[in-house]
Amino acid sequence: MDLNLEGRTALVSGASAGIGAGVARVLAREGVRVAITARRRDLLEQLAAQIAGTGAEPPLVVAGDVTDAQDVKRIVAEAAAALGSIDLLVNCAGGSRPTRPDAPDADWDEAFALNFTAARRLSQSVLPPMQTRQWGRIVNISGSMEPRSLNAASAAKAALHLWAKGLSCDVAAQGITVNTLAPGRINSEQILGRLHPSEESRRAFIARNIPIGYFGEPEDIGHLVAFLASPLARYITGAVIPVDGGMHFFAH
């Protein structure tokens, strides 16, 4: 299926590893001109070289901190200047933040800055040109809405869900869609390094909770992002779509 993405442009945050990197690889293969951003420039440059090695156009590297309001403006300005416009924004930056009931405000502020405010600021920065062109796509990467313990990132992602739904209503008639993906267990730095560091723990979790029988790959998220970015997905907006191999809702 031709997704009609050749020549489109995208900005992907959190692209130094994991889901963000997988999304960038898929979009580049589809002919999208991609800008990638994250704090770790060395990993971004490695990803750009890897993509170039496949024959696709190498992405623009724009290192920066999406939790910093001024850096967000710079990142978007540099990406737009190089690409000419930003047709698609993929908000992948985020991370789990397990916390205690008595956690200080600073812990909560950091979790919301990374998991919610960064996506909101990036979206606000790219929206005006999209509204002028009457076309655009915003895709957010979220997480589970069934926490098993207190996690500041879960609260921030819940805010992301409702913000995205409200935004989708406001911009739908302008040709802009806003959707959110909720990944299950994906073979990424965070999942393999922190949540399931051993092969034994991964196999046990899969046996109990994932009917499809394996963890997903970052590209599994990327393929859905590519479809949602295409003109073929014009009637899908305001959705929260799980990509989890049928993982049981109460899995923990």
matplotlib code that plots the C-alpha trace (Angstrom):
import matplotlib.pyplot as plt

x = [0.0, 1.3, 1.0, 1.6, 4.3, 7.0, 8.4, 6.4, 8.3, 8.4, 9.9, 10.4, 11.2, 12.8, 14.5, 17.9, 16.7, 13.8, 10.4, 11.5, 14.4, 12.1, 9.6, 12.3, 13.6, 10.1, 9.3, 12.6, 12.0, 8.6, 10.3, 9.6, 12.2, 12.8, 14.3, 15.2, 15.7, 16.8, 19.4, 22.0, 23.6, 25.9, 23.0, 21.1, 24.1, 24.5, 20.8, 21.2, 24.2, 22.3, 19.4, 21.7, 23.2, 19.9, 19.7, 17.1, 17.7, 19.5, 17.5, 18.4, 19.9, 18.7, 19.9, 18.1, 16.1, 12.3, 11.7, 13.1, 10.6, 13.3, 14.9, 11.6, 11.3, 14.8, 14.3, 11.1, 12.7, 15.7, 13.7, 11.2, 14.0, 15.8, 12.7, 10.6, 7.6, 6.7, 3.8, 4.0, 5.0, 5.7, 6.0, 8.0, 10.0, 9.0, 10.0, 8.6, 8.8, 7.9, 7.5, 6.3, 3.2, 5.3, 7.4, 8.4, 7.0, 10.2, 9.7, 6.2, 7.2, 10.0, 7.7, 5.1, 7.7, 8.9, 5.8, 3.2, 4.4, 7.0, 4.4, 2.1, 4.8, 6.0, 2.5, 1.7, 4.9, 4.1, 0.4, 0.2, 1.8, -0.3, -3.4, -2.3, -1.7, -4.9, -3.1, -1.1, -0.6, 0.3, 0.9, 1.7, 3.3, 1.6, 1.5, -0.7, -3.7, -3.9, -1.1, -0.1, 1.7, 2.2, 4.1, 4.2, 4.6, 1.2, -0.5, 1.3, 0.3, -3.3, -3.2, -1.7, -4.7, -7.3, -5.3, -4.9, -8.6, -9.5, -7.0, -8.2, -11.7, -10.4, -8.3, -10.1, -12.0, -8.6, -7.3, -5.2, -5.5, -4.2, -3.9, -2.2, -0.6, -0.4, 2.5, 2.6, 6.0, 8.4, 12.0, 13.5, 16.1, 13.6, 11.8, 14.8, 17.1, 14.8, 11.4, 12.4, 16.2, 16.4, 15.3, 13.6, 11.4, 10.5, 9.4, 7.4, 5.6, 4.8, 3.4, 1.1, 0.0, 0.8, -1.4, 0.7, 3.7, 6.5, 7.5, 7.0, 9.7, 10.0, 9.1, 5.8, 4.9, 6.5, 4.3, 1.1, 2.6, 3.3, -0.3, -1.7, 0.5, -0.8, -3.8, -5.4, -6.0, -7.8, -10.9, -9.0, -8.5, -8.9, -8.1, -6.0, -4.8, -3.1, -0.1, 0.5, 0.1, -3.3, -1.7, -4.1, -5.5, -4.5, -1.0, 1.6]
y = [0.0, 3.4, 5.7, 8.8, 10.0, 10.7, 14.2, 14.8, 16.1, 15.1, 16.0, 13.1, 13.8, 11.2, 9.8, 8.8, 5.3, 2.9, 3.9, 7.3, 5.8, 3.1, 5.7, 7.7, 4.6, 3.7, 7.2, 7.6, 4.3, 5.7, 8.7, 11.2, 13.9, 13.6, 15.8, 13.9, 15.4, 14.3, 15.2, 12.6, 14.0, 11.0, 8.6, 10.8, 11.0, 7.2, 6.8, 9.3, 7.3, 4.1, 5.4, 6.8, 3.4, 1.9, 4.3, 6.6, 10.3, 10.9, 12.7, 16.2, 16.0, 18.7, 17.9, 19.6, 19.4, 19.3, 20.0, 23.5, 26.0, 28.0, 24.8, 23.7, 26.9, 26.5, 22.8, 23.6, 26.6, 24.7, 21.8, 24.0, 26.0, 22.9, 21.0, 23.9, 22.9, 20.3, 18.1, 15.5, 15.8, 12.6, 13.1, 10.2, 11.8, 10.3, 8.0, 6.1, 7.9, 5.5, 7.6, 7.6, 9.1, 11.7, 12.6, 16.3, 18.7, 18.6, 15.0, 15.6, 18.7, 16.8, 14.0, 16.3, 18.4, 15.3, 13.3, 16.0, 19.6, 18.8, 17.3, 20.3, 22.9, 21.1, 20.8, 24.4, 25.4, 23.4, 24.0, 27.6, 26.6, 23.4, 25.6, 27.9, 24.9, 23.2, 19.9, 18.3, 15.3, 15.0, 11.6, 11.1, 8.1, 7.4, 4.5, 2.2, 3.7, 0.9, 1.6, -0.9, 1.6, 5.3, 6.6, 10.3, 9.5, 7.7, 10.9, 12.9, 10.5, 10.6, 14.4, 13.8, 11.6, 14.2, 17.2, 15.4, 14.6, 18.2, 19.5, 17.0, 18.5, 22.0, 21.4, 18.6, 20.9, 22.4, 19.1, 18.3, 15.0, 14.3, 10.7, 8.9, 5.4, 3.3, 0.9, -2.4, -4.1, -2.9, -4.0, -0.7, 0.6, 1.3, -2.0, -4.2, -2.3, -1.5, -3.2, -6.7, -6.9, -10.7, -13.1, -15.1, -12.2, -11.4, -15.0, -15.1, -11.9, -12.9, -16.3, -14.6, -11.5, -11.2, -13.5, -12.8, -14.4, -11.8, -8.2, -5.8, -3.9, -0.1, -0.4, -1.9, 1.5, 3.2, 1.4, 2.7, 6.2, 6.1, 5.1, 7.8, 10.3, 9.4, 10.9, 7.5, 8.0, 11.3, 10.1, 8.9, 11.6, 11.9, 8.2, 6.3, 3.1, 0.3, -1.4, -4.2, -7.7, -8.1, -7.5, -8.1, -4.8, -5.7, -7.0, -5.9]
z = [0.0, -1.0, 2.0, 0.0, 2.4, -0.1, 0.4, 3.6, 6.6, 10.3, 13.6, 16.0, 19.7, 22.0, 18.9, 20.4, 21.2, 21.5, 20.0, 18.8, 16.8, 15.4, 14.3, 12.6, 10.7, 9.4, 8.3, 6.5, 4.6, 3.5, 2.0, 4.8, 5.4, 9.1, 11.8, 15.0, 18.5, 21.9, 24.4, 23.4, 20.2, 19.8, 19.6, 17.2, 14.9, 15.1, 14.1, 11.2, 9.9, 10.3, 8.3, 5.6, 5.3, 4.3, 1.3, 2.8, 3.2, 6.5, 9.1, 10.3, 13.8, 16.2, 19.7, 22.5, 25.7, 25.1, 28.8, 28.3, 26.8, 24.9, 23.6, 22.2, 20.2, 18.9, 17.9, 16.0, 14.3, 13.2, 11.9, 10.1, 8.5, 7.2, 6.1, 4.9, 7.0, 9.5, 8.4, 11.2, 14.8, 16.7, 20.5, 21.7, 24.5, 27.9, 30.6, 33.6, 37.0, 39.9, 42.9, 46.6, 48.1, 49.8, 46.8, 46.6, 44.0, 42.1, 41.2, 39.9, 38.0, 36.2, 35.3, 33.9, 32.1, 30.2, 29.7, 29.1, 28.9, 26.2, 23.9, 24.5, 23.8, 20.7, 19.4, 20.1, 18.2, 15.0, 14.9, 13.4, 10.1, 10.0, 10.4, 7.7, 5.3, 6.5, 6.9, 9.7, 11.9, 15.5, 17.1, 20.8, 22.4, 25.8, 28.2, 30.3, 32.0, 34.6, 37.1, 39.7, 41.9, 42.1, 39.0, 38.2, 34.5, 34.5, 35.8, 33.1, 30.4, 31.6, 31.1, 27.7, 26.7, 27.6, 26.3, 22.9, 22.7, 23.4, 20.9, 18.2, 18.5, 18.0, 14.9, 13.1, 10.7, 9.7, 8.3, 11.3, 13.2, 16.7, 17.9, 20.8, 20.8, 23.9, 23.6, 25.5, 26.1, 23.3, 23.0, 24.1, 26.4, 29.2, 29.0, 28.6, 30.9, 33.8, 33.7, 32.4, 32.7, 32.4, 29.8, 32.5, 33.6, 30.0, 29.2, 32.4, 31.7, 28.1, 29.2, 31.7, 29.9, 26.1, 23.9, 20.8, 22.5, 22.3, 23.0, 20.1, 18.3, 18.0, 14.3, 15.3, 16.7, 13.7, 11.1, 12.8, 13.1, 9.3, 8.6, 10.8, 9.1, 5.7, 3.9, 4.1, 7.9, 7.4, 9.4, 12.4, 15.1, 18.9, 19.3, 21.8, 20.1, 21.9, 20.3, 22.7, 21.2, 23.0, 26.5, 29.3, 30.7, 34.2, 33.4, 35.8]

ax = plt.figure().add_subplot(projection="3d")
ax.plot(x, y, z, "-o")
ax.set_aspect("equal")
plt.show()
